[in-house]
Amino acid sequence: MLTGKQRRHLRALAHDLKPIVQVGKGGIDEGLIKAVDQALADHELIKVKVGENADLDRHEAADQLAAETHAEVAQVLGFTVLLYRPDPEDPKIELPKAKKGEPVEQDDEDED
């Protein structure tokens, strides 16, 4: 789980990123999960656009994609989801260290 400080760090890094993957009317299928998984392997931090025509809620889409790809939801802002998964062998993004006893934020900090 990410701390608030780590989420803020990731949001700052992602500010200029463009969405790499889009969830369309068909929702989340195996091909989309593979695309997100590959994008996370390549970049560690990605934006996913949930189309307005998608048949699922943006928070549900974020949670499902994170669960399927073993990633963390760093933010849901409008119809854009920010996902983070460090490279297991060579992480490129260095997160701020969590202080002992620092609370882990839940994803209810939706910023519309």
Gaussian input, Z-matrix of N, CA and C with variables (Angstrom, degrees):
# hf/3-21g

backbone

0 1
 N
 C     1     B1
 C     2     B2     1     A1
 N     3     B3     2     A2     1     D1
 C     4     B4     3     A3     2     D2
 C     5     B5     4     A4     3     D3
 N     6     B6     5     A5     4     D4
 C     7     B7     6     A6     5     D5
 C     8     B8     7     A7     6     D6
 N     9     B9     8     A8     7     D7
 C    10    B10     9     A9     8     D8
 C    11    B11    10    A10     9     D9
 N    12    B12    11    A11    10    D10
 C    13    B13    12    A12    11    D11
 C    14    B14    13    A13    12    D12
 N    15    B15    14    A14    13    D13
 C    16    B16    15    A15    14    D14
 C    17    B17    16    A16    15    D15
 N    18    B18    17    A17    16    D16
 C    19    B19    18    A18    17    D17
 C    20    B20    19    A19    18    D18
 N    21    B21    20    A20    19    D19
 C    22    B22    21    A21    20    D20
 C    23    B23    22    A22    21    D21
 N    24    B24    23    A23    22    D22
 C    25    B25    24    A24    23    D23
 C    26    B26    25    A25    24    D24
 N    27    B27    26    A26    25    D25
 C    28    B28    27    A27    26    D26
 C    29    B29    28    A28    27    D27
 N    30    B30    29    A29    28    D28
 C    31    B31    30    A30    29    D29
 C    32    B32    31    A31    30    D30
 N    33    B33    32    A32    31    D31
 C    34    B34    33    A33    32    D32
 C    35    B35    34    A34    33    D33
 N    36    B36    35    A35    34    D34
 C    37    B37    36    A36    35    D35
 C    38    B38    37    A37    36    D36
 N    39    B39    38    A38    37    D37
 C    40    B40    39    A39    38    D38
 C    41    B41    40    A40    39    D39
 N    42    B42    41    A41    40    D40
 C    43    B43    42    A42    41    D41
 C    44    B44    43    A43    42    D42
 N    45    B45    44    A44    43    D43
 C    46    B46    45    A45    44    D44
 C    47    B47    46    A46    45    D45
 N    48    B48    47    A47    46    D46
 C    49    B49    48    A48    47    D47
 C    50    B50    49    A49    48    D48
 N    51    B51    50    A50    49    D49
 C    52    B52    51    A51    50    D50
 C    53    B53    52    A52    51    D51
 N    54    B54    53    A53    52    D52
 C    55    B55    54    A54    53    D53
 C    56    B56    55    A55    54    D54
 N    57    B57    56    A56    55    D55
 C    58    B58    57    A57    56    D56
 C    59    B59    58    A58    57    D57
 N    60    B60    59    A59    58    D58
 C    61    B61    60    A60    59    D59
 C    62    B62    61    A61    60    D60
 N    63    B63    62    A62    61    D61
 C    64    B64    63    A63    62    D62
 C    65    B65    64    A64    63    D63
 N    66    B66    65    A65    64    D64
 C    67    B67    66    A66    65    D65
 C    68    B68    67    A67    66    D66
 N    69    B69    68    A68    67    D67
 C    70    B70    69    A69    68    D68
 C    71    B71    70    A70    69    D69
 N    72    B72    71    A71    70    D70
 C    73    B73    72    A72    71    D71
 C    74    B74    73    A73    72    D72
 N    75    B75    74    A74    73    D73
 C    76    B76    75    A75    74    D74
 C    77    B77    76    A76    75    D75
 N    78    B78    77    A77    76    D76
 C    79    B79    78    A78    77    D77
 C    80    B80    79    A79    78    D78
 N    81    B81    80    A80    79    D79
 C    82    B82    81    A81    80    D80
 C    83    B83    82    A82    81    D81
 N    84    B84    83    A83    82    D82
 C    85    B85    84    A84    83    D83
 C    86    B86    85    A85    84    D84
 N    87    B87    86    A86    85    D85
 C    88    B88    87    A87    86    D86
 C    89    B89    88    A88    87    D87
 N    90    B90    89    A89    88    D88
 C    91    B91    90    A90    89    D89
 C    92    B92    91    A91    90    D90
 N    93    B93    92    A92    91    D91
 C    94    B94    93    A93    92    D92
 C    95    B95    94    A94    93    D93
 N    96    B96    95    A95    94    D94
 C    97    B97    96    A96    95    D95
 C    98    B98    97    A97    96    D96
 N    99    B99    98    A98    97    D97
 C   100   B100    99    A99    98    D98
 C   101   B101   100   A100    99    D99
 N   102   B102   101   A101   100   D100
 C   103   B103   102   A102   101   D101
 C   104   B104   103   A103   102   D102
 N   105   B105   104   A104   103   D103
 C   106   B106   105   A105   104   D104
 C   107   B107   106   A106   105   D105
 N   108   B108   107   A107   106   D106
 C   109   B109   108   A108   107   D107
 C   110   B110   109   A109   108   D108
 N   111   B111   110   A110   109   D109
 C   112   B112   111   A111   110   D110
 C   113   B113   112   A112   111   D111
 N   114   B114   113   A113   112   D112
 C   115   B115   114   A114   113   D113
 C   116   B116   115   A115   114   D114
 N   117   B117   116   A116   115   D115
 C   118   B118   117   A117   116   D116
 C   119   B119   118   A118   117   D117
 N   120   B120   119   A119   118   D118
 C   121   B121   120   A120   119   D119
 C   122   B122   121   A121   120   D120
 N   123   B123   122   A122   121   D121
 C   124   B124   123   A123   122   D122
 C   125   B125   124   A124   123   D123
 N   126   B126   125   A125   124   D124
 C   127   B127   126   A126   125   D125
 C   128   B128   127   A127   126   D126
 N   129   B129   128   A128   127   D127
 C   130   B130   129   A129   128   D128
 C   131   B131   130   A130   129   D129
 N   132   B132   131   A131   130   D130
 C   133   B133   132   A132   131   D131
 C   134   B134   133   A133   132   D132
 N   135   B135   134   A134   133   D133
 C   136   B136   135   A135   134   D134
 C   137   B137   136   A136   135   D135
 N   138   B138   137   A137   136   D136
 C   139   B139   138   A138   137   D137
 C   140   B140   139   A139   138   D138
 N   141   B141   140   A140   139   D139
 C   142   B142   141   A141   140   D140
 C   143   B143   142   A142   141   D141
 N   144   B144   143   A143   142   D142
 C   145   B145   144   A144   143   D143
 C   146   B146   145   A145   144   D144
 N   147   B147   146   A146   145   D145
 C   148   B148   147   A147   146   D146
 C   149   B149   148   A148   147   D147
 N   150   B150   149   A149   148   D148
 C   151   B151   150   A150   149   D149
 C   152   B152   151   A151   150   D150
 N   153   B153   152   A152   151   D151
 C   154   B154   153   A153   152   D152
 C   155   B155   154   A154   153   D153
 N   156   B156   155   A155   154   D154
 C   157   B157   156   A156   155   D155
 C   158   B158   157   A157   156   D156
 N   159   B159   158   A158   157   D157
 C   160   B160   159   A159   158   D158
 C   161   B161   160   A160   159   D159
 N   162   B162   161   A161   160   D160
 C   163   B163   162   A162   161   D161
 C   164   B164   163   A163   162   D162
 N   165   B165   164   A164   163   D163
 C   166   B166   165   A165   164   D164
 C   167   B167   166   A166   165   D165
 N   168   B168   167   A167   166   D166
 C   169   B169   168   A168   167   D167
 C   170   B170   169   A169   168   D168
 N   171   B171   170   A170   169   D169
 C   172   B172   171   A171   170   D170
 C   173   B173   172   A172   171   D171
 N   174   B174   173   A173   172   D172
 C   175   B175   174   A174   173   D173
 C   176   B176   175   A175   174   D174
 N   177   B177   176   A176   175   D175
 C   178   B178   177   A177   176   D176
 C   179   B179   178   A178   177   D177
 N   180   B180   179   A179   178   D178
 C   181   B181   180   A180   179   D179
 C   182   B182   181   A181   180   D180
 N   183   B183   182   A182   181   D181
 C   184   B184   183   A183   182   D182
 C   185   B185   184   A184   183   D183
 N   186   B186   185   A185   184   D184
 C   187   B187   186   A186   185   D185
 C   188   B188   187   A187   186   D186
 N   189   B189   188   A188   187   D187
 C   190   B190   189   A189   188   D188
 C   191   B191   190   A190   189   D189
 N   192   B192   191   A191   190   D190
 C   193   B193   192   A192   191   D191
 C   194   B194   193   A193   192   D192
 N   195   B195   194   A194   193   D193
 C   196   B196   195   A195   194   D194
 C   197   B197   196   A196   195   D195
 N   198   B198   197   A197   196   D196
 C   199   B199   198   A198   197   D197
 C   200   B200   199   A199   198   D198
 N   201   B201   200   A200   199   D199
 C   202   B202   201   A201   200   D200
 C   203   B203   202   A202   201   D201
 N   204   B204   203   A203   202   D202
 C   205   B205   204   A204   203   D203
 C   206   B206   205   A205   204   D204
 N   207   B207   206   A206   205   D205
 C   208   B208   207   A207   206   D206
 C   209   B209   208   A208   207   D207
 N   210   B210   209   A209   208   D208
 C   211   B211   210   A210   209   D209
 C   212   B212   211   A211   210   D210
 N   213   B213   212   A212   211   D211
 C   214   B214   213   A213   212   D212
 C   215   B215   214   A214   213   D213
 N   216   B216   215   A215   214   D214
 C   217   B217   216   A216   215   D215
 C   218   B218   217   A217   216   D216
 N   219   B219   218   A218   217   D217
 C   220   B220   219   A219   218   D218
 C   221   B221   220   A220   219   D219
 N   222   B222   221   A221   220   D220
 C   223   B223   222   A222   221   D221
 C   224   B224   223   A223   222   D222
 N   225   B225   224   A224   223   D223
 C   226   B226   225   A225   224   D224
 C   227   B227   226   A226   225   D225
 N   228   B228   227   A227   226   D226
 C   229   B229   228   A228   227   D227
 C   230   B230   229   A229   228   D228
 N   231   B231   230   A230   229   D229
 C   232   B232   231   A231   230   D230
 C   233   B233   232   A232   231   D231
 N   234   B234   233   A233   232   D232
 C   235   B235   234   A234   233   D233
 C   236   B236   235   A235   234   D234
 N   237   B237   236   A236   235   D235
 C   238   B238   237   A237   236   D236
 C   239   B239   238   A238   237   D237
 N   240   B240   239   A239   238   D238
 C   241   B241   240   A240   239   D239
 C   242   B242   241   A241   240   D240
 N   243   B243   242   A242   241   D241
 C   244   B244   243   A243   242   D242
 C   245   B245   244   A244   243   D243
 N   246   B246   245   A245   244   D244
 C   247   B247   246   A246   245   D245
 C   248   B248   247   A247   246   D246
 N   249   B249   248   A248   247   D247
 C   250   B250   249   A249   248   D248
 C   251   B251   250   A250   249   D249
 N   252   B252   251   A251   250   D250
 C   253   B253   252   A252   251   D251
 C   254   B254   253   A253   252   D252
 N   255   B255   254   A254   253   D253
 C   256   B256   255   A255   254   D254
 C   257   B257   256   A256   255   D255
 N   258   B258   257   A257   256   D256
 C   259   B259   258   A258   257   D257
 C   260   B260   259   A259   258   D258
 N   261   B261   260   A260   259   D259
 C   262   B262   261   A261   260   D260
 C   263   B263   262   A262   261   D261
 N   264   B264   263   A263   262   D262
 C   265   B265   264   A264   263   D263
 C   266   B266   265   A265   264   D264
 N   267   B267   266   A266   265   D265
 C   268   B268   267   A267   266   D266
 C   269   B269   268   A268   267   D267
 N   270   B270   269   A269   268   D268
 C   271   B271   270   A270   269   D269
 C   272   B272   271   A271   270   D270
 N   273   B273   272   A272   271   D271
 C   274   B274   273   A273   272   D272
 C   275   B275   274   A274   273   D273
 N   276   B276   275   A275   274   D274
 C   277   B277   276   A276   275   D275
 C   278   B278   277   A277   276   D276
 N   279   B279   278   A278   277   D277
 C   280   B280   279   A279   278   D278
 C   281   B281   280   A280   279   D279
 N   282   B282   281   A281   280   D280
 C   283   B283   282   A282   281   D281
 C   284   B284   283   A283   282   D282
 N   285   B285   284   A284   283   D283
 C   286   B286   285   A285   284   D284
 C   287   B287   286   A286   285   D285
 N   288   B288   287   A287   286   D286
 C   289   B289   288   A288   287   D287
 C   290   B290   289   A289   288   D288
 N   291   B291   290   A290   289   D289
 C   292   B292   291   A291   290   D290
 C   293   B293   292   A292   291   D291
 N   294   B294   293   A293   292   D292
 C   295   B295   294   A294   293   D293
 C   296   B296   295   A295   294   D294
 N   297   B297   296   A296   295   D295
 C   298   B298   297   A297   296   D296
 C   299   B299   298   A298   297   D297
 N   300   B300   299   A299   298   D298
 C   301   B301   300   A300   299   D299
 C   302   B302   301   A301   300   D300
 N   303   B303   302   A302   301   D301
 C   304   B304   303   A303   302   D302
 C   305   B305   304   A304   303   D303
 N   306   B306   305   A305   304   D304
 C   307   B307   306   A306   305   D305
 C   308   B308   307   A307   306   D306
 N   309   B309   308   A308   307   D307
 C   310   B310   309   A309   308   D308
 C   311   B311   310   A310   309   D309
 N   312   B312   311   A311   310   D310
 C   313   B313   312   A312   311   D311
 C   314   B314   313   A313   312   D312
 N   315   B315   314   A314   313   D313
 C   316   B316   315   A315   314   D314
 C   317   B317   316   A316   315   D315
 N   318   B318   317   A317   316   D316
 C   319   B319   318   A318   317   D317
 C   320   B320   319   A319   318   D318
 N   321   B321   320   A320   319   D319
 C   322   B322   321   A321   320   D320
 C   323   B323   322   A322   321   D321
 N   324   B324   323   A323   322   D322
 C   325   B325   324   A324   323   D323
 C   326   B326   325   A325   324   D324
 N   327   B327   326   A326   325   D325
 C   328   B328   327   A327   326   D326
 C   329   B329   328   A328   327   D327
 N   330   B330   329   A329   328   D328
 C   331   B331   330   A330   329   D329
 C   332   B332   331   A331   330   D330
 N   333   B333   332   A332   331   D331
 C   334   B334   333   A333   332   D332
 C   335   B335   334   A334   333   D333

   B1=1.4549
   B2=1.5269
   B3=1.2959
   B4=1.4581
   B5=1.5246
   B6=1.3183
   B7=1.4643
   B8=1.5308
   B9=1.3081
   B10=1.4574
   B11=1.5177
   B12=1.3174
   B13=1.4671
   B14=1.5298
   B15=1.3264
   B16=1.4618
   B17=1.5332
   B18=1.3405
   B19=1.4700
   B20=1.5316
   B21=1.3236
   B22=1.4613
   B23=1.5316
   B24=1.3179
   B25=1.4678
   B26=1.5332
   B27=1.3149
   B28=1.4633
   B29=1.5260
   B30=1.3300
   B31=1.4663
   B32=1.5314
   B33=1.3224
   B34=1.4600
   B35=1.5307
   B36=1.3274
   B37=1.4645
   B38=1.5254
   B39=1.3219
   B40=1.4631
   B41=1.5196
   B42=1.3171
   B43=1.4660
   B44=1.5307
   B45=1.3116
   B46=1.4682
   B47=1.5259
   B48=1.3217
   B49=1.4638
   B50=1.5270
   B51=1.3055
   B52=1.4672
   B53=1.5279
   B54=1.3412
   B55=1.4723
   B56=1.5259
   B57=1.3271
   B58=1.4631
   B59=1.5246
   B60=1.3308
   B61=1.4650
   B62=1.5172
   B63=1.3398
   B64=1.4614
   B65=1.5173
   B66=1.3531
   B67=1.4581
   B68=1.5250
   B69=1.3212
   B70=1.4595
   B71=1.5086
   B72=1.3194
   B73=1.4635
   B74=1.5210
   B75=1.3326
   B76=1.4590
   B77=1.5170
   B78=1.3199
   B79=1.4651
   B80=1.5219
   B81=1.3092
   B82=1.4653
   B83=1.5193
   B84=1.3367
   B85=1.4552
   B86=1.5233
   B87=1.3161
   B88=1.4602
   B89=1.5360
   B90=1.3196
   B91=1.4600
   B92=1.5211
   B93=1.3250
   B94=1.4595
   B95=1.5230
   B96=1.3212
   B97=1.4665
   B98=1.5276
   B99=1.3333
   B100=1.4666
   B101=1.5217
   B102=1.3326
   B103=1.4633
   B104=1.5265
   B105=1.3302
   B106=1.4646
   B107=1.5272
   B108=1.3310
   B109=1.4646
   B110=1.5309
   B111=1.3334
   B112=1.4659
   B113=1.5227
   B114=1.3288
   B115=1.4727
   B116=1.5306
   B117=1.3300
   B118=1.4663
   B119=1.5274
   B120=1.3217
   B121=1.4677
   B122=1.5322
   B123=1.3290
   B124=1.4644
   B125=1.5295
   B126=1.3459
   B127=1.4678
   B128=1.5277
   B129=1.3254
   B130=1.4718
   B131=1.5309
   B132=1.3142
   B133=1.4637
   B134=1.5224
   B135=1.3405
   B136=1.4662
   B137=1.5213
   B138=1.3277
   B139=1.4524
   B140=1.5207
   B141=1.3438
   B142=1.4558
   B143=1.5228
   B144=1.3127
   B145=1.4621
   B146=1.5269
   B147=1.3293
   B148=1.4646
   B149=1.5207
   B150=1.3206
   B151=1.4605
   B152=1.5210
   B153=1.3188
   B154=1.4614
   B155=1.5253
   B156=1.3278
   B157=1.4674
   B158=1.5227
   B159=1.3186
   B160=1.4736
   B161=1.5267
   B162=1.3271
   B163=1.4594
   B164=1.5166
   B165=1.3295
   B166=1.4499
   B167=1.5160
   B168=1.3072
   B169=1.4523
   B170=1.5263
   B171=1.3204
   B172=1.4749
   B173=1.5184
   B174=1.3338
   B175=1.4674
   B176=1.5280
   B177=1.3394
   B178=1.4685
   B179=1.5246
   B180=1.3312
   B181=1.4676
   B182=1.5254
   B183=1.3289
   B184=1.4710
   B185=1.5162
   B186=1.3184
   B187=1.4633
   B188=1.5246
   B189=1.3338
   B190=1.4632
   B191=1.5308
   B192=1.3275
   B193=1.4642
   B194=1.5232
   B195=1.3304
   B196=1.4637
   B197=1.5298
   B198=1.3259
   B199=1.4586
   B200=1.5324
   B201=1.3269
   B202=1.4678
   B203=1.5314
   B204=1.3340
   B205=1.4672
   B206=1.5328
   B207=1.3258
   B208=1.4697
   B209=1.5306
   B210=1.3291
   B211=1.4625
   B212=1.5269
   B213=1.3200
   B214=1.4584
   B215=1.5242
   B216=1.3214
   B217=1.4557
   B218=1.5201
   B219=1.3269
   B220=1.4597
   B221=1.5233
   B222=1.3533
   B223=1.4559
   B224=1.5180
   B225=1.3319
   B226=1.4574
   B227=1.5224
   B228=1.3238
   B229=1.4628
   B230=1.5139
   B231=1.3120
   B232=1.4576
   B233=1.5154
   B234=1.3176
   B235=1.4636
   B236=1.5257
   B237=1.3289
   B238=1.4513
   B239=1.5253
   B240=1.3224
   B241=1.4632
   B242=1.5240
   B243=1.3131
   B244=1.4564
   B245=1.5214
   B246=1.3367
   B247=1.4626
   B248=1.5242
   B249=1.3348
   B250=1.4678
   B251=1.5205
   B252=1.3306
   B253=1.4625
   B254=1.5193
   B255=1.3302
   B256=1.4672
   B257=1.5234
   B258=1.3105
   B259=1.4586
   B260=1.5266
   B261=1.3397
   B262=1.4629
   B263=1.5286
   B264=1.3285
   B265=1.4604
   B266=1.5277
   B267=1.3322
   B268=1.4626
   B269=1.5322
   B270=1.3311
   B271=1.4680
   B272=1.5361
   B273=1.3287
   B274=1.4657
   B275=1.5282
   B276=1.3161
   B277=1.4629
   B278=1.5216
   B279=1.3086
   B280=1.4607
   B281=1.5298
   B282=1.3185
   B283=1.4636
   B284=1.5218
   B285=1.3313
   B286=1.4709
   B287=1.5258
   B288=1.3023
   B289=1.4693
   B290=1.5213
   B291=1.3285
   B292=1.4675
   B293=1.5236
   B294=1.3084
   B295=1.4551
   B296=1.5162
   B297=1.3024
   B298=1.4573
   B299=1.5282
   B300=1.3065
   B301=1.4592
   B302=1.5196
   B303=1.3488
   B304=1.4662
   B305=1.5242
   B306=1.3338
   B307=1.4634
   B308=1.5249
   B309=1.3164
   B310=1.4547
   B311=1.5114
   B312=1.3426
   B313=1.4515
   B314=1.5135
   B315=1.3222
   B316=1.4576
   B317=1.5164
   B318=1.3244
   B319=1.4563
   B320=1.5177
   B321=1.3193
   B322=1.4523
   B323=1.5246
   B324=1.3209
   B325=1.4532
   B326=1.5160
   B327=1.3189
   B328=1.4622
   B329=1.5146
   B330=1.3110
   B331=1.4608
   B332=1.5067
   B333=1.2923
   B334=1.4673
   B335=1.4974
   A1=109.63
   A2=114.74
   A3=120.91
   A4=110.60
   A5=115.94
   A6=120.46
   A7=108.29
   A8=116.36
   A9=121.01
   A10=111.87
   A11=116.69
   A12=121.43
   A13=110.09
   A14=116.88
   A15=120.39
   A16=110.85
   A17=117.02
   A18=120.49
   A19=110.66
   A20=117.06
   A21=120.85
   A22=110.42
   A23=116.61
   A24=121.37
   A25=110.33
   A26=116.63
   A27=120.74
   A28=111.21
   A29=117.34
   A30=120.12
   A31=110.40
   A32=117.24
   A33=120.79
   A34=110.48
   A35=117.05
   A36=120.87
   A37=111.66
   A38=116.68
   A39=121.46
   A40=113.41
   A41=117.18
   A42=120.92
   A43=113.07
   A44=117.66
   A45=121.16
   A46=114.06
   A47=117.62
   A48=120.01
   A49=110.95
   A50=115.39
   A51=121.97
   A52=107.57
   A53=117.28
   A54=119.01
   A55=111.06
   A56=115.29
   A57=121.58
   A58=110.68
   A59=116.35
   A60=122.51
   A61=108.01
   A62=116.40
   A63=120.30
   A64=109.76
   A65=115.07
   A66=121.61
   A67=106.22
   A68=115.72
   A69=120.44
   A70=112.69
   A71=114.40
   A72=121.21
   A73=111.75
   A74=116.56
   A75=120.74
   A76=113.88
   A77=116.99
   A78=120.57
   A79=111.77
   A80=114.74
   A81=120.89
   A82=109.07
   A83=115.47
   A84=120.34
   A85=108.74
   A86=116.08
   A87=120.83
   A88=112.19
   A89=116.81
   A90=120.58
   A91=111.85
   A92=117.12
   A93=120.85
   A94=110.57
   A95=116.37
   A96=120.67
   A97=110.07
   A98=116.61
   A99=120.23
   A100=110.87
   A101=117.01
   A102=120.79
   A103=110.63
   A104=117.47
   A105=121.54
   A106=110.02
   A107=116.16
   A108=120.85
   A109=110.88
   A110=116.64
   A111=121.06
   A112=111.07
   A113=116.69
   A114=120.56
   A115=110.39
   A116=117.14
   A117=120.73
   A118=110.72
   A119=116.75
   A120=120.28
   A121=110.24
   A122=116.42
   A123=120.80
   A124=112.85
   A125=116.73
   A126=119.83
   A127=115.78
   A128=119.26
   A129=125.08
   A130=113.34
   A131=118.31
   A132=122.70
   A133=107.71
   A134=116.58
   A135=120.03
   A136=110.69
   A137=113.79
   A138=120.92
   A139=108.02
   A140=114.73
   A141=121.89
   A142=106.96
   A143=116.75
   A144=121.87
   A145=108.33
   A146=115.86
   A147=120.92
   A148=106.27
   A149=116.40
   A150=120.74
   A151=111.61
   A152=115.36
   A153=119.81
   A154=111.29
   A155=117.62
   A156=121.61
   A157=112.54
   A158=117.72
   A159=120.80
   A160=108.85
   A161=115.11
   A162=121.28
   A163=113.60
   A164=118.57
   A165=120.08
   A166=110.48
   A167=114.95
   A168=122.79
   A169=109.72
   A170=116.60
   A171=120.34
   A172=112.17
   A173=117.51
   A174=120.02
   A175=110.70
   A176=116.17
   A177=119.84
   A178=110.10
   A179=116.20
   A180=120.26
   A181=109.78
   A182=117.05
   A183=120.98
   A184=110.67
   A185=117.02
   A186=120.89
   A187=111.68
   A188=116.46
   A189=119.98
   A190=111.03
   A191=117.02
   A192=119.74
   A193=110.91
   A194=116.88
   A195=120.42
   A196=110.17
   A197=117.05
   A198=120.51
   A199=111.31
   A200=116.50
   A201=121.04
   A202=112.40
   A203=117.19
   A204=120.46
   A205=112.29
   A206=117.18
   A207=122.80
   A208=110.74
   A209=115.51
   A210=121.92
   A211=109.23
   A212=115.54
   A213=122.87
   A214=108.56
   A215=116.46
   A216=120.67
   A217=106.80
   A218=116.53
   A219=120.58
   A220=110.97
   A221=116.54
   A222=119.82
   A223=110.00
   A224=114.99
   A225=122.22
   A226=104.73
   A227=115.75
   A228=121.06
   A229=107.62
   A230=116.48
   A231=119.68
   A232=109.03
   A233=116.46
   A234=120.49
   A235=111.69
   A236=117.19
   A237=121.76
   A238=110.29
   A239=115.24
   A240=122.76
   A241=107.83
   A242=115.63
   A243=121.47
   A244=108.27
   A245=116.22
   A246=122.19
   A247=110.34
   A248=114.67
   A249=120.80
   A250=109.53
   A251=114.52
   A252=121.05
   A253=108.01
   A254=117.10
   A255=118.53
   A256=111.38
   A257=115.37
   A258=120.81
   A259=107.45
   A260=118.39
   A261=119.78
   A262=113.98
   A263=117.97
   A264=120.48
   A265=113.01
   A266=116.61
   A267=119.84
   A268=110.32
   A269=117.42
   A270=118.90
   A271=111.22
   A272=115.55
   A273=120.94
   A274=111.36
   A275=116.98
   A276=121.57
   A277=108.63
   A278=115.44
   A279=120.10
   A280=108.73
   A281=115.56
   A282=120.92
   A283=110.66
   A284=116.45
   A285=118.55
   A286=109.25
   A287=116.01
   A288=120.30
   A289=110.08
   A290=115.73
   A291=121.06
   A292=108.30
   A293=115.33
   A294=119.32
   A295=108.78
   A296=115.50
   A297=120.26
   A298=108.93
   A299=116.48
   A300=121.55
   A301=114.05
   A302=117.83
   A303=120.15
   A304=108.98
   A305=117.55
   A306=119.40
   A307=111.43
   A308=114.50
   A309=121.08
   A310=106.66
   A311=116.68
   A312=120.59
   A313=110.42
   A314=114.62
   A315=121.11
   A316=108.11
   A317=117.74
   A318=121.36
   A319=113.53
   A320=118.70
   A321=119.63
   A322=111.49
   A323=117.44
   A324=121.41
   A325=110.14
   A326=116.68
   A327=122.46
   A328=109.72
   A329=114.94
   A330=120.26
   A331=108.74
   A332=117.30
   A333=120.49
   A334=111.38
   D1=145.03
   D2=-179.13
   D3=-91.87
   D4=144.53
   D5=174.46
   D6=-84.97
   D7=169.40
   D8=178.50
   D9=-60.31
   D10=-41.01
   D11=179.70
   D12=-63.81
   D13=-40.82
   D14=179.59
   D15=-67.33
   D16=-40.60
   D17=177.42
   D18=-61.41
   D19=-43.97
   D20=179.19
   D21=-62.12
   D22=-40.55
   D23=178.22
   D24=-61.23
   D25=-46.05
   D26=-179.90
   D27=-65.78
   D28=-40.18
   D29=178.42
   D30=-62.26
   D31=-39.43
   D32=178.46
   D33=-64.46
   D34=-42.20
   D35=178.97
   D36=-65.08
   D37=-32.35
   D38=-174.19
   D39=-87.82
   D40=-3.49
   D41=-173.23
   D42=-49.96
   D43=-44.97
   D44=-176.15
   D45=-94.72
   D46=3.04
   D47=179.84
   D48=-73.63
   D49=148.20
   D50=173.89
   D51=-103.79
   D52=149.73
   D53=177.34
   D54=-59.37
   D55=134.77
   D56=-178.68
   D57=-94.95
   D58=-33.99
   D59=-176.04
   D60=-126.22
   D61=146.89
   D62=177.81
   D63=-126.03
   D64=133.46
   D65=174.46
   D66=-89.86
   D67=118.56
   D68=-177.42
   D69=-101.44
   D70=-161.02
   D71=-176.96
   D72=-61.15
   D73=-29.52
   D74=-179.47
   D75=-72.13
   D76=-10.43
   D77=179.22
   D78=78.36
   D79=-152.46
   D80=-176.64
   D81=-99.43
   D82=117.30
   D83=177.01
   D84=-123.78
   D85=-177.95
   D86=-175.83
   D87=-61.24
   D88=-38.60
   D89=179.86
   D90=-64.70
   D91=-40.49
   D92=179.07
   D93=-66.80
   D94=-40.93
   D95=178.85
   D96=-62.01
   D97=-41.36
   D98=178.03
   D99=-63.82
   D100=-40.04
   D101=179.46
   D102=-64.36
   D103=-43.04
   D104=178.79
   D105=-66.07
   D106=-42.58
   D107=179.62
   D108=-60.16
   D109=-44.05
   D110=179.47
   D111=-66.67
   D112=-41.41
   D113=179.25
   D114=-62.64
   D115=-40.46
   D116=177.78
   D117=-66.12
   D118=-38.23
   D119=178.14
   D120=-64.22
   D121=-35.82
   D122=-178.12
   D123=-79.54
   D124=-35.96
   D125=-168.34
   D126=-121.78
   D127=-18.51
   D128=-176.72
   D129=72.07
   D130=-38.84
   D131=-177.67
   D132=-129.00
   D133=119.55
   D134=-177.18
   D135=-136.92
   D136=157.02
   D137=171.24
   D138=-106.30
   D139=138.45
   D140=176.57
   D141=-121.89
   D142=129.22
   D143=179.31
   D144=-93.51
   D145=125.98
   D146=175.09
   D147=-97.23
   D148=110.90
   D149=-177.26
   D150=-62.64
   D151=148.84
   D152=-179.99
   D153=-63.76
   D154=-22.08
   D155=179.52
   D156=-87.42
   D157=-3.69
   D158=-178.98
   D159=-62.35
   D160=142.53
   D161=-176.06
   D162=-83.92
   D163=14.81
   D164=179.09
   D165=-138.39
   D166=157.76
   D167=-179.72
   D168=-67.18
   D169=145.99
   D170=-177.41
   D171=-62.77
   D172=-34.15
   D173=177.50
   D174=-70.07
   D175=-39.64
   D176=176.23
   D177=-63.24
   D178=-41.74
   D179=179.08
   D180=-62.02
   D181=-45.02
   D182=179.81
   D183=-60.36
   D184=-47.85
   D185=-178.60
   D186=-64.04
   D187=-41.75
   D188=-178.92
   D189=-66.67
   D190=-44.71
   D191=179.52
   D192=-64.24
   D193=-41.06
   D194=178.94
   D195=-62.72
   D196=-44.72
   D197=-178.87
   D198=-64.85
   D199=-43.33
   D200=-177.03
   D201=-69.19
   D202=-27.40
   D203=-176.07
   D204=-109.52
   D205=5.11
   D206=-179.62
   D207=57.77
   D208=42.96
   D209=-179.10
   D210=-112.25
   D211=175.76
   D212=176.20
   D213=-112.45
   D214=140.20
   D215=172.37
   D216=-83.36
   D217=115.19
   D218=179.55
   D219=-88.63
   D220=-27.83
   D221=-178.66
   D222=-168.77
   D223=148.26
   D224=165.97
   D225=-123.65
   D226=115.34
   D227=-177.83
   D228=-129.74
   D229=112.39
   D230=-175.31
   D231=61.22
   D232=-126.36
   D233=178.68
   D234=-102.05
   D235=17.81
   D236=-179.75
   D237=-111.45
   D238=132.25
   D239=179.36
   D240=-111.54
   D241=134.60
   D242=177.26
   D243=-107.26
   D244=117.73
   D245=-178.59
   D246=-113.64
   D247=143.84
   D248=-179.51
   D249=-134.28
   D250=132.94
   D251=172.38
   D252=-147.88
   D253=113.31
   D254=-178.79
   D255=-68.32
   D256=147.83
   D257=173.74
   D258=-65.42
   D259=126.42
   D260=-175.84
   D261=-65.11
   D262=-26.24
   D263=-176.86
   D264=-102.44
   D265=-34.85
   D266=-175.12
   D267=-143.05
   D268=72.98
   D269=-178.20
   D270=-64.38
   D271=132.81
   D272=-178.69
   D273=-93.77
   D274=-28.28
   D275=-179.03
   D276=-97.84
   D277=125.17
   D278=177.93
   D279=-101.09
   D280=116.98
   D281=-179.66
   D282=-84.54
   D283=149.21
   D284=172.78
   D285=-60.66
   D286=142.70
   D287=-179.93
   D288=-69.18
   D289=140.72
   D290=175.75
   D291=-78.37
   D292=133.87
   D293=176.70
   D294=-79.08
   D295=151.44
   D296=-179.75
   D297=-59.88
   D298=126.89
   D299=178.89
   D300=83.34
   D301=0.63
   D302=179.05
   D303=-68.37
   D304=130.93
   D305=-176.76
   D306=-70.60
   D307=146.23
   D308=175.01
   D309=-91.96
   D310=126.57
   D311=-178.04
   D312=-78.34
   D313=145.40
   D314=173.75
   D315=-87.40
   D316=169.93
   D317=-176.97
   D318=-84.89
   D319=22.42
   D320=-179.30
   D321=-87.89
   D322=11.22
   D323=178.88
   D324=-91.23
   D325=44.86
   D326=-178.17
   D327=-58.21
   D328=128.73
   D329=-178.42
   D330=-115.19
   D331=91.45
   D332=-179.58
   D333=-84.75

